[in-house]
């Protein structure tokens, strides 16, 4: 609109948000006035000057970055986890090597991280898959390596699969609809008998 760019279906228009708050979208309607919080970047600038700098909405882009990175923080100790991501680059923290040692078993929130038992037990969708393909889930183990696996876990999953198959069979039998023959009904007619001359 602002730059009178002729564009067609499939064309790419490059622009950068230069608002001042993370709540500033690319286009805002304030009362009856449309305000553009972005500016156009010619494609030639992107190809010829890839390192070119310009004004942009730091809080908005930082919030988008933080939102995508936040799930990865699960590998850091809970003592520093909440201090890693910042809204203002000037508030950046520095950590020692011992503080940034990677950890496991400390989920971000309850329910965010599966237990080892949950990971190693076949889920209902996995049971359905193995039943549908009619293959043993442990077929991929190379000869002689099954002894390296927890046999109780294998037996537990095979029992789950066996029970799942039995329940599915019972359900398909009880849900089977046996078509009943339809009784013959003489059609009713409201037509008058025609006489031919």
C-alpha positions in Angstrom: 0.0 0.0 0.0 2.5 2.6 1.2 5.2 1.8 -1.4 2.8 1.2 -4.3 4.3 -2.2 -5.1 2.8 -4.2 -7.9 2.5 -7.7 -6.7 0.9 -10.8 -8.0 0.0 -14.3 -6.7 3.1 -16.0 -5.3 5.2 -12.8 -5.1 7.2 -12.3 -1.9 7.3 -8.9 -0.2 10.0 -8.4 2.4 9.4 -6.1 5.3 10.5 -5.7 8.9 8.4 -4.8 11.9 9.8 -1.6 13.5 7.2 -1.0 16.3 8.4 -0.2 19.7 6.6 -2.8 21.8 6.2 -6.5 21.5 2.4 -6.0 21.2 2.9 -3.8 18.1 1.8 -5.8 15.1 2.9 -5.0 11.5 -0.3 -3.1 11.0 -2.4 -1.4 13.7 -5.7 0.3 13.6 -5.8 3.1 16.2 -9.3 4.6 16.2 -10.0 5.2 12.5 -6.3 5.5 11.5 -4.3 2.6 10.1 -0.7 2.7 11.3 2.1 0.7 9.7 4.7 -0.6 12.1 6.9 -2.0 9.4 8.9 -0.9 6.4 9.6 -2.4 3.0 12.9 -4.0 2.1 13.7 -4.5 -1.6 14.7 -8.0 -2.6 17.9 -6.5 -4.2 19.0 -5.3 -0.7 18.6 -8.8 0.7 20.8 -10.4 -2.0 23.3 -7.6 -2.5 23.7 -6.5 1.2 22.9 -9.6 3.4 24.7 -8.0 6.4 22.8 -4.7 6.2 21.4 -3.5 9.5 18.3 -1.5 10.2 15.7 -0.5 12.7 13.5 -3.3 14.0 11.1 -4.1 16.9 13.6 -5.7 19.3 11.0 -6.6 22.0 8.7 -8.3 19.5 11.5 -10.4 17.8 13.1 -11.2 21.2 9.7 -12.5 22.5 9.2 -14.6 19.4 12.8 -16.0 19.8 12.3 -16.7 23.5 9.0 -18.5 22.9 10.7 -20.9 20.4 13.8 -21.5 22.6 12.0 -21.9 26.0 11.4 -25.7 25.5 15.1 -26.3 25.0 15.9 -24.9 28.5 14.9 -28.2 30.0 18.5 -29.3 29.7 19.7 -26.6 32.1 19.6 -26.6 35.9 16.5 -25.2 37.5 18.6 -22.6 39.4 19.5 -20.7 36.2 16.7 -21.8 33.8 14.5 -18.8 34.5 17.5 -16.4 34.1 18.7 -17.4 30.7 16.0 -15.8 28.5 15.6 -12.1 28.9 13.3 -9.4 27.4 16.1 -6.8 27.3 19.5 -7.7 26.0 21.1 -5.4 28.5 19.7 -7.6 31.3 21.7 -10.6 30.0 23.2 -12.9 32.7 26.6 -14.6 32.6 27.0 -18.1 33.9 29.9 -20.2 35.0 30.8 -23.6 33.3 29.5 -25.5 36.4 26.2 -23.6 36.3 25.6 -24.5 32.7 26.3 -28.2 33.1 23.5 -30.1 31.3 21.0 -32.0 33.4 18.1 -34.3 32.9 15.0 -35.3 34.9 13.9 -31.8 35.8 10.9 -31.0 33.6 9.8 -27.4 33.0 6.4 -28.1 34.4 4.7 -31.2 35.8 3.8 -33.6 33.0 6.2 -32.1 30.5 8.7 -34.9 30.7 7.9 -38.6 30.4 9.3 -41.1 32.9 11.5 -43.9 31.7 8.6 -46.3 32.2 6.4 -44.2 30.0 9.0 -44.0 27.3 9.6 -47.8 27.2 6.0 -48.9 27.5 4.1 -49.1 24.2 1.3 -46.5 24.0 -2.2 -47.3 22.6 -1.3 -45.7 19.2 1.9 -47.8 19.1 -0.1 -51.0 20.0 -2.6 -50.2 17.2 0.3 -49.7 14.7 2.0 -53.0 15.5 -1.3 -54.8 15.4 -2.2 -53.3 12.0 1.2 -54.1 10.4 1.2 -57.5 12.1 4.9 -57.4 13.1 6.6 -58.0 16.4 7.8 -54.6 17.8 11.1 -56.2 18.6 11.8 -57.5 15.1 14.5 -54.9 14.5 16.9 -56.2 17.1 20.0 -57.8 15.5 20.6 -61.5 16.3 22.2 -61.9 19.7 21.3 -58.4 21.0 18.0 -59.4 22.6 20.0 -60.5 25.7 21.1 -56.9 26.2 17.5 -55.7 26.6 15.4 -55.9 29.7 13.4 -59.1 29.1 10.7 -58.0 31.7 10.1 -54.9 29.6 9.8 -57.0 26.4 7.4 -59.5 28.0 5.3 -56.6 29.4 5.0 -55.0 26.0 4.2 -58.3 24.3 1.5 -59.0 26.9 0.1 -55.5 26.3 0.0 -56.2 22.5 -1.6 -59.6 23.0 -4.3 -58.1 25.2 -4.8 -55.2 22.8 -5.3 -57.6 19.9 -7.9 -59.7 21.9 -9.9 -56.6 22.9 -9.9 -55.3 19.3 -11.2 -58.7 18.1 -14.0 -58.8 20.7 -14.9 -55.2 19.8 -15.1 -55.9 16.1 -17.3 -59.0 16.7 -19.7 -57.2 19.0 -19.9 -54.2 16.7 -20.5 -56.2 13.6 -23.9 -55.5 12.1 -25.5 -58.4 10.5 -27.9 -57.2 7.8 -31.4 -58.4 8.2 -33.5 -59.2 5.1 -36.1 -56.6 4.5 -39.7 -57.8 4.4 -41.5 -57.4 1.2 -44.1 -54.6 1.4 -46.6 -54.2 -1.4 -46.3 -50.7 -2.7 -49.3 -48.4 -2.2 -50.5 -46.6 -5.3 -52.6 -43.5 -5.5 -52.8 -43.7 -9.3 -56.1 -44.2 -11.1 -56.5 -47.2 -13.3 -56.1 -46.2 -16.9 -58.4 -47.6 -19.5 -57.3 -47.9 -23.1 -59.7 -47.3 -26.0 
